[in-house]
Protein backbone atom coordinates (compact mmCIF):
# COMPACT_ATOMS: atom_id res chain seq x y z
CA UNK A 1 0.00 0.00 0.00
CA UNK A 2 1.31 3.42 -0.96
CA UNK A 3 0.92 6.25 1.53
CA UNK A 4 -0.94 9.40 0.51
CA UNK A 5 2.32 11.38 0.69
CA UNK A 6 4.02 8.94 -1.66
CA UNK A 7 1.09 9.16 -4.07
CA UNK A 8 1.45 12.95 -4.12
CA UNK A 9 5.23 12.73 -4.69
CA UNK A 10 4.83 10.17 -7.47
CA UNK A 11 2.00 11.99 -9.25
CA UNK A 12 4.05 15.20 -9.13
CA UNK A 13 7.06 13.33 -10.50
CA UNK A 14 4.98 11.87 -13.34
CA UNK A 15 3.72 15.29 -14.42
CA UNK A 16 7.18 16.85 -14.24
CA UNK A 17 8.73 13.95 -16.16
CA UNK A 18 6.07 14.27 -18.86
CA UNK A 19 6.74 18.00 -19.17
CA UNK A 20 10.47 17.34 -19.56
CA UNK A 21 9.83 14.68 -22.22
CA UNK A 22 7.59 17.10 -24.12
CA UNK A 23 10.27 19.81 -23.92
CA UNK A 24 12.85 17.35 -25.28
CA UNK A 25 10.59 16.51 -28.24
CA UNK A 26 9.98 20.20 -28.97
CA UNK A 27 13.70 20.95 -28.66
CA UNK A 28 14.56 18.15 -31.10
CA UNK A 29 11.94 19.33 -33.61
CA UNK A 30 13.19 22.91 -33.41
CA UNK A 31 16.77 21.79 -33.88
CA UNK A 32 15.85 19.83 -37.00
CA UNK A 33 13.51 22.27 -38.71
CA UNK A 34 14.93 25.71 -37.99
CA UNK A 35 18.19 27.45 -38.57
CA UNK A 36 17.63 29.53 -35.45
CA UNK A 37 19.02 28.33 -32.18
CA UNK A 38 15.95 28.22 -29.97
CA UNK A 39 16.64 27.88 -26.27
CA UNK A 40 14.49 25.11 -24.86
CA UNK A 41 14.67 23.84 -21.31
CA UNK A 42 14.92 20.16 -22.21
CA UNK A 43 17.47 18.67 -19.81
CA UNK A 44 18.22 18.65 -16.10
CA UNK A 45 21.28 20.81 -16.74
CA UNK A 46 19.32 23.50 -18.59
CA UNK A 47 16.50 23.28 -16.07
CA UNK A 48 18.97 23.70 -13.22
CA UNK A 49 20.54 26.74 -14.88
CA UNK A 50 17.11 28.25 -15.55
CA UNK A 51 15.64 27.63 -12.08
CA UNK A 52 18.64 27.75 -9.74
CA UNK A 53 17.66 24.33 -8.36
CA UNK A 54 20.53 21.84 -8.25
CA UNK A 55 20.47 18.91 -10.66
CA UNK A 56 20.43 16.44 -7.76
CA UNK A 57 17.36 18.12 -6.27
CA UNK A 58 15.66 18.14 -9.66
CA UNK A 59 16.38 14.45 -10.15
CA UNK A 60 14.92 13.72 -6.71
CA UNK A 61 11.80 15.71 -7.59
CA UNK A 62 11.42 14.04 -10.99
CA UNK A 63 11.86 10.55 -9.55
CA UNK A 64 9.36 11.02 -6.73
CA UNK A 65 11.94 10.44 -4.03
CA UNK A 66 11.29 13.77 -2.32
CA UNK A 67 8.30 16.01 -1.89
CA UNK A 68 8.30 19.13 -4.00
CA UNK A 69 7.79 22.50 -2.34
CA UNK A 70 5.19 24.70 -3.95
CA UNK A 71 7.79 27.40 -4.64
CA UNK A 72 10.07 24.91 -6.42
CA UNK A 73 7.15 23.50 -8.37
CA UNK A 74 6.10 26.93 -9.62
CA UNK A 75 9.67 27.81 -10.60
CA UNK A 76 10.02 24.56 -12.58
CA UNK A 77 6.62 25.00 -14.23
CA UNK A 78 7.57 28.53 -15.21
CA UNK A 79 10.73 27.24 -16.87
CA UNK A 80 8.51 24.97 -19.01
CA UNK A 81 6.18 27.93 -19.74
CA UNK A 82 3.42 26.20 -17.78
CA UNK A 83 1.37 27.27 -14.80
CA UNK A 84 -0.18 25.58 -11.80
CA UNK A 85 -3.48 25.08 -13.66
CA UNK A 86 -1.67 23.16 -16.43
CA UNK A 87 -0.03 21.06 -13.73
CA UNK A 88 -3.32 20.40 -11.90
CA UNK A 89 -5.11 19.22 -15.04
CA UNK A 90 -2.40 16.65 -15.71
CA UNK A 91 -2.08 15.68 -12.04
CA UNK A 92 -5.78 14.83 -11.70
CA UNK A 93 -5.70 12.52 -14.74
CA UNK A 94 -3.01 10.23 -13.27
CA UNK A 95 -4.36 6.82 -12.30
CA UNK A 96 -3.09 4.24 -9.84
CA UNK A 97 -1.86 2.13 -12.77
CA UNK A 98 0.13 5.14 -14.06
CA UNK A 99 1.79 5.35 -10.65
CA UNK A 100 2.61 1.63 -10.70
CA UNK A 101 4.12 1.88 -14.20
CA UNK A 102 6.23 4.86 -13.15
CA UNK A 103 7.48 3.02 -10.07
CA UNK A 104 8.40 -0.04 -12.16
CA UNK A 105 10.23 2.05 -14.76
CA UNK A 106 12.27 3.75 -12.07
CA UNK A 107 13.10 0.44 -10.38
CA UNK A 108 14.46 -0.81 -13.70
CA UNK A 109 16.44 2.39 -14.21
CA UNK A 110 17.87 2.25 -10.69
CA UNK A 111 18.90 -1.39 -11.00
CA UNK A 112 20.58 -0.84 -14.38
CA UNK A 113 22.39 2.24 -13.04
CA UNK A 114 23.60 0.36 -9.97
CA UNK A 115 24.89 -2.55 -12.03
CA UNK A 116 26.70 -0.26 -14.48
CA UNK A 117 28.31 1.66 -11.60
CA UNK A 118 29.90 -1.42 -10.09
CA UNK A 119 33.65 -1.51 -10.36
CA UNK A 120 35.08 -4.49 -12.21
CA UNK A 121 36.91 -7.03 -10.07
CA UNK A 122 40.63 -7.28 -10.54
C-alpha positions in Angstrom: 0.0 0.0 0.0 1.3 3.4 -1.0 0.9 6.3 1.5 -0.9 9.4 0.5 2.3 11.4 0.7 4.0 8.9 -1.7 1.1 9.2 -4.1 1.5 13.0 -4.1 5.2 12.7 -4.7 4.8 10.2 -7.5 2.0 12.0 -9.3 4.0 15.2 -9.1 7.1 13.3 -10.5 5.0 11.9 -13.3 3.7 15.3 -14.4 7.2 16.9 -14.2 8.7 13.9 -16.2 6.1 14.3 -18.9 6.7 18.0 -19.2 10.5 17.3 -19.6 9.8 14.7 -22.2 7.6 17.1 -24.1 10.3 19.8 -23.9 12.8 17.4 -25.3 10.6 16.5 -28.2 10.0 20.2 -29.0 13.7 20.9 -28.7 14.6 18.2 -31.1 11.9 19.3 -33.6 13.2 22.9 -33.4 16.8 21.8 -33.9 15.8 19.8 -37.0 13.5 22.3 -38.7 14.9 25.7 -38.0 18.2 27.4 -38.6 17.6 29.5 -35.4 19.0 28.3 -32.2 16.0 28.2 -30.0 16.6 27.9 -26.3 14.5 25.1 -24.9 14.7 23.8 -21.3 14.9 20.2 -22.2 17.5 18.7 -19.8 18.2 18.7 -16.1 21.3 20.8 -16.7 19.3 23.5 -18.6 16.5 23.3 -16.1 19.0 23.7 -13.2 20.5 26.7 -14.9 17.1 28.3 -15.5 15.6 27.6 -12.1 18.6 27.7 -9.7 17.7 24.3 -8.4 20.5 21.8 -8.2 20.5 18.9 -10.7 20.4 16.4 -7.8 17.4 18.1 -6.3 15.7 18.1 -9.7 16.4 14.5 -10.1 14.9 13.7 -6.7 11.8 15.7 -7.6 11.4 14.0 -11.0 11.9 10.6 -9.5 9.4 11.0 -6.7 11.9 10.4 -4.0 11.3 13.8 -2.3 8.3 16.0 -1.9 8.3 19.1 -4.0 7.8 22.5 -2.3 5.2 24.7 -3.9 7.8 27.4 -4.6 10.1 24.9 -6.4 7.1 23.5 -8.4 6.1 26.9 -9.6 9.7 27.8 -10.6 10.0 24.6 -12.6 6.6 25.0 -14.2 7.6 28.5 -15.2 10.7 27.2 -16.9 8.5 25.0 -19.0 6.2 27.9 -19.7 3.4 26.2 -17.8 1.4 27.3 -14.8 -0.2 25.6 -11.8 -3.5 25.1 -13.7 -1.7 23.2 -16.4 0.0 21.1 -13.7 -3.3 20.4 -11.9 -5.1 19.2 -15.0 -2.4 16.6 -15.7 -2.1 15.7 -12.0 -5.8 14.8 -11.7 -5.7 12.5 -14.7 -3.0 10.2 -13.3 -4.4 6.8 -12.3 -3.1 4.2 -9.8 -1.9 2.1 -12.8 0.1 5.1 -14.1 1.8 5.3 -10.6 2.6 1.6 -10.7 4.1 1.9 -14.2 6.2 4.9 -13.2 7.5 3.0 -10.1 8.4 0.0 -12.2 10.2 2.0 -14.8 12.3 3.7 -12.1 13.1 0.4 -10.4 14.5 -0.8 -13.7 16.4 2.4 -14.2 17.9 2.2 -10.7 18.9 -1.4 -11.0 20.6 -0.8 -14.4 22.4 2.2 -13.0 23.6 0.4 -10.0 24.9 -2.6 -12.0 26.7 -0.3 -14.5 28.3 1.7 -11.6 29.9 -1.4 -10.1 33.7 -1.5 -10.4 35.1 -4.5 -12.2 36.9 -7.0 -10.1 40.6 -7.3 -10.5 
